[in-house]
Amino acid sequence: MNSESTAHPTSVVVTGAGLAVPGIAGPADLLHRDRGGTPFDPETGLKGRELRHKDRATRLALRAVEPALRDAGLYGPNGPDLDGARAATVVSSNTGNYDSVCAYVDTAAQHTSRAISATGLPQTSTSAIAGWIAAGYGLRGPAVTLCNGATSGLDALHWGRNLIAAGRADTVVVTGVEPANEVVAELLGADPVDGAATIVLESAAHAAGRGARVRARWRGYDRGHDHAEVLRAAADPRAEPIGLWLSGAPRADRPHLPERARLTCLADRLGECGGALGVLQCAATVAYYDDGGDGLVLATARGTDASAAVAFLPPRAAARTAL
């Protein structure tokens, strides 16, 4: 992996995954259709008093966090069951509050700033989603928001991993979310996934100390301008064989894989995933290993100015230096 990797590695694991994606019941549905369960329905799943005064992206994100914490064994009968002072929040969203910002700009342009309501003003902040997650679940550690294009979700996972490596947190809740609305459709020329995914990262020591079930192990991260170089670095032939390649590239730009490797592109099924892609890919990684998959899982994303890749190892893999 390249020099962007942290200089002080520590073992990081994935312990939970949660989704709020239309038509998807859980991580397994990302790789298999009709696996059972009740799919998430945003028309009914985004209602409730606790969601009042929150935009759609925030509502979707909050609905993905609770199942992820439950999956990780960090949500009990009385709510979140974790040390909030040692828990951080990382959010990835490229279009999360576009509608709120545009609405306020339009109101100010038409009626002057005196017509702007203070109630919804916090939603115009890029960090609003992370703030609501942190406040709602008692996560009092660092709160970070990334709006980094196609690689944003994988970058967010890397930021979460680095917060653990730097000793700033034992647990990091990483959420990727993109809402679908008229503003986003007009700006992008296409509808995004209109959903959210949340991943729980922990230091291996912290997860072992509480007897948590490990779902995947962090192997490394690479980012650069040359897509082919990033792929070569991430899929080091000297490393473990690739079992699953989660590609974020167009069909014509996907790499040739070893014969046993499986290739999946979530955007083929879900549509434009934007900043949620990398987090959705991590959720699919959990599903792959839960289903008995083996080998390296490689998640990749390509934007106009950069590419990124994150590699995961099976839960039962021996702990090794992470990059």
C-alpha positions in Angstrom: 0.0 0.0 0.0 1.2 3.5 -0.7 2.6 6.2 1.6 -0.9 7.6 2.4 -1.3 4.7 4.8 -0.7 5.6 8.5 2.8 5.1 9.9 1.5 3.6 13.1 -0.5 0.5 12.1 -2.9 -1.2 14.4 -5.2 -4.1 13.9 -8.8 -3.0 13.0 -11.8 -5.2 12.5 -15.4 -4.8 11.3 -18.0 -5.9 13.9 -21.3 -4.6 12.5 -23.2 -3.5 9.4 -26.6 -1.9 9.0 -28.5 -0.7 6.0 -31.4 1.6 5.1 -31.7 1.0 1.4 -35.0 0.6 -0.5 -35.8 -3.0 -1.3 -32.9 -4.3 0.8 -33.4 -6.2 4.1 -29.8 -6.5 5.1 -26.2 -6.9 3.9 -26.9 -10.4 2.4 -29.3 -8.8 -0.1 -26.4 -6.8 -1.6 -25.0 -10.0 -3.0 -28.1 -12.2 -3.2 -31.6 -11.4 -4.3 -34.6 -12.6 -2.3 -32.7 -13.8 0.7 -35.8 -13.3 2.9 -36.6 -10.6 5.5 -38.6 -7.5 5.2 -36.9 -5.0 2.8 -36.4 -1.4 4.0 -39.3 0.8 2.9 -38.4 4.5 3.2 -42.1 5.5 3.1 -42.7 3.8 6.4 -39.1 3.5 7.8 -38.4 7.2 7.9 -41.4 8.3 10.0 -41.4 9.0 13.7 -41.1 11.9 16.1 -37.4 11.5 16.6 -36.9 12.3 12.8 -38.7 15.6 13.0 -36.7 18.6 11.7 -34.2 16.4 9.9 -33.6 16.2 6.1 -33.9 13.0 4.2 -30.1 12.2 4.2 -30.1 12.5 8.0 -33.2 10.3 8.4 -31.7 7.6 6.1 -28.4 7.7 8.0 -30.0 7.5 11.4 -32.0 4.5 10.3 -28.8 2.7 9.2 -26.9 3.3 12.4 -29.1 1.4 14.9 -29.1 -1.9 13.0 -25.3 -1.6 12.7 -24.9 -1.1 16.4 -27.3 -4.0 17.1 -25.3 -6.2 14.7 -22.1 -5.3 16.5 -23.7 -6.1 19.9 -23.4 -2.4 20.9 -27.1 -1.7 21.3 -29.0 -3.0 24.3 -32.6 -2.7 25.7 -31.8 0.8 26.9 -30.1 2.0 23.7 -26.5 2.3 22.7 -24.2 0.2 24.9 -20.7 1.6 24.5 -18.2 4.0 25.9 -19.3 7.2 24.1 -16.1 9.1 25.0 -14.2 6.5 23.0 -16.6 6.3 20.1 -16.2 8.4 16.9 -18.4 9.3 14.0 -17.4 9.4 10.3 -19.9 10.3 7.6 -19.5 10.2 3.8 -22.0 12.0 1.6 -21.5 14.1 -1.5 -25.1 15.4 -1.9 -26.5 14.9 1.7 -27.8 18.5 2.4 -28.0 19.9 -1.2 -31.8 20.3 -0.9 -31.5 22.1 2.5 -28.9 24.5 1.2 -30.7 25.2 -2.1 -34.0 25.8 -0.2 -32.4 28.4 2.1 -30.7 30.1 -0.8 -33.9 30.3 -2.7 -35.8 31.6 0.3 -33.2 34.3 0.9 -33.2 35.3 -2.8 -36.9 35.6 -3.0 -37.8 37.0 0.4 -34.5 38.2 2.0 -32.7 36.5 4.9 -35.5 37.6 7.3 -37.7 34.8 5.9 -35.2 32.1 6.8 -36.3 29.7 9.6 -33.8 29.1 12.4 -35.3 25.6 13.0 -33.8 24.1 9.8 -30.7 26.2 9.6 -28.4 23.5 11.1 -29.3 21.3 8.1 -27.3 23.6 5.8 -24.1 22.5 7.5 -22.1 19.8 5.8 -21.5 18.2 9.2 -25.2 18.1 10.1 -25.6 14.3 9.5 -22.5 13.4 11.6 -23.8 15.8 14.3 -27.2 14.1 14.5 -25.7 10.6 14.6 -23.2 11.6 17.3 -25.9 13.3 19.4 -28.5 10.6 18.8 -26.3 7.7 19.8 -24.0 9.3 22.4 -20.9 9.2 20.4 -18.7 11.8 22.0 -15.4 11.2 20.2 -14.3 13.0 17.0 -17.0 13.6 14.3 -15.8 13.8 10.7 -17.6 14.4 7.4 -16.2 13.6 4.0 -17.6 14.9 0.7 -14.9 13.4 -1.5 -16.6 12.2 -4.7 -16.6 8.6 -5.8 -13.9 7.5 -3.4 -15.5 9.2 -0.4 -17.0 6.0 1.2 -13.7 4.2 1.1 -11.8 7.3 2.3 -14.3 7.5 5.2 -13.5 3.9 6.2 -9.8 4.8 6.1 -10.4 7.9 8.3 -12.2 5.7 10.7 -9.4 3.2 10.8 -6.9 6.0 11.3 -8.9 7.4 14.3 -8.5 4.0 15.9 -4.8 3.7 14.9 -4.1 7.2 16.4 -5.7 6.2 19.7 -8.6 8.7 19.3 -11.3 6.0 19.5 -11.9 2.3 20.2 -15.1 2.3 18.1 -15.9 4.2 15.0 -19.3 4.4 13.4 -18.9 5.0 9.6 -22.0 5.9 7.6 -22.3 6.5 3.9 -25.5 8.1 2.6 -27.0 9.7 -0.5 -30.6 10.9 -0.7 -32.7 11.1 -3.9 -34.7 14.3 -4.5 -35.4 16.8 -7.2 -32.3 19.0 -6.3 -29.9 16.1 -6.5 -31.5 14.7 -9.7 -31.1 18.1 -11.4 -27.5 18.6 -10.3 -26.3 15.1 -11.1 -28.6 14.3 -14.0 -29.4 11.0 -12.4 -31.0 9.6 -9.2 -28.6 8.3 -6.5 -29.3 5.2 -4.4 -31.5 7.1 -1.9 -30.2 5.0 1.0 -27.6 4.7 3.7 -25.1 2.1 5.1 -23.3 2.0 8.4 -20.2 0.0 9.4 -18.8 -0.4 12.9 -15.0 -0.5 13.1 -13.2 -1.4 16.3 -9.6 -2.1 17.3 -9.1 -5.8 17.4 -8.1 -5.6 21.0 -11.3 -3.7 22.0 -13.5 -6.2 20.0 -11.7 -9.2 21.7 -12.1 -7.6 25.1 -15.8 -7.5 24.9 -16.1 -10.9 23.0 -17.4 -9.3 19.8 -17.9 -11.3 16.7 -15.4 -10.2 14.0 -17.0 -10.0 10.6 -13.9 -8.9 8.6 -10.4 -7.7 9.2 -8.8 -4.6 7.7 -5.8 -5.4 5.5 -5.0 -2.1 3.8 -5.9 1.0 1.8 -4.5 2.7 -1.2 -5.4 5.9 -3.0 -3.9 7.7 -6.0 -4.5 9.3 -9.4 -3.6 6.2 -11.5 -6.4 3.7 -11.3 -4.3 0.8 -12.6 -1.5 1.6 -10.1 -3.9 1.6 -7.2 -5.4 -1.7 -8.3 -1.9 -3.3 -8.6 -0.9 -2.0 -5.2 -4.1 -3.2 -3.6 -4.2 -6.6 -5.3 -0.6 -7.5 -4.6 -0.1 -10.9 -6.2 2.1 -11.9 -3.3 -0.8 -11.4 -0.9 -3.8 -13.6 -0.4 -5.8 -14.7 -3.5 -8.8 -12.5 -4.3 -12.2 -14.1 -3.5 -14.4 -11.1 -4.2 -13.8 -7.9 -6.1 -16.3 -5.1 -5.4 -15.8 -2.8 -8.3 -17.0 0.8 -8.5 -15.7 1.3 -12.1 -17.8 1.3 -15.3 -18.1 -2.1 -17.0 -15.6 -1.4 -19.7 -13.0 -0.4 -17.1 -13.1 -3.4 -14.8 -9.9 -5.4 -14.4 -9.2 -9.0 -15.4 -9.5 -11.2 -12.3 -8.1 -14.5 -11.3 -10.4 -17.4 -12.3 -11.7 -18.1 -8.9 -12.5 -14.4 -8.0 -16.0 -13.1 -8.1 -16.7 -9.7 -9.5 -19.6 -7.5 -8.3 -20.6 -3.9 -8.9 -23.3 -2.7 -6.5 -24.1 0.3 -8.8 -25.4 -2.2 -11.4 -28.2 -3.0 -9.0 -28.6 0.0 -6.8 -27.8 2.9 -9.2 -25.4 5.7 -8.5 -24.1 5.2 -5.0 -21.8 8.3 -4.7 -20.4 8.7 -1.2 -22.3 5.7 0.1 -20.5 3.3 -2.3 -17.5 2.3 -0.2 -19.6 1.8 3.0 -22.0 -0.3 1.0 -19.1 -2.3 -0.3 -17.9 -3.0 3.2 -21.4 -4.2 4.2 -21.3 -6.5 1.2 -17.9 -7.8 2.5 -19.5 -8.7 5.8 -22.2 -10.6 3.9 -19.6 -12.4 1.8 -17.7 -13.6 4.8 -20.9 -14.4 6.8 -21.8 -16.7 3.8 -18.6 -18.6 4.1 -16.6 -16.7 1.6 -12.8 -16.9 1.7 -9.8 -15.0 0.3 -9.2 -11.3 0.0 -12.1 -8.9 -0.6 -11.1 -5.9 -2.6 -13.4 -2.8 -2.7 -12.5 -0.2 -5.3 -13.9 3.2 -6.5 -12.8 5.4 -9.3 -13.5 9.2 -9.6 -12.5 11.7 -12.2 -9.4 12.7 -10.2 -8.6 9.8 -8.0 -9.1 6.1 -7.3 -9.2 4.3 -4.0 -9.1 0.7 -2.8 -9.6 -1.1 0.5 -8.7 -4.7 1.1 -10.2 -6.9 3.8 -9.3 -10.3 5.2 -11.6 -13.1 6.5 -12.6 -12.9 10.1 -10.6 -16.0 10.9 -7.4 -14.7 9.3 -4.5 -14.4 11.6 -3.9 -10.8 12.8 -1.2 -9.1 10.7 0.2 -5.6 10.2 -2.5 -3.4 8.7 -1.9 -0.6 6.2 
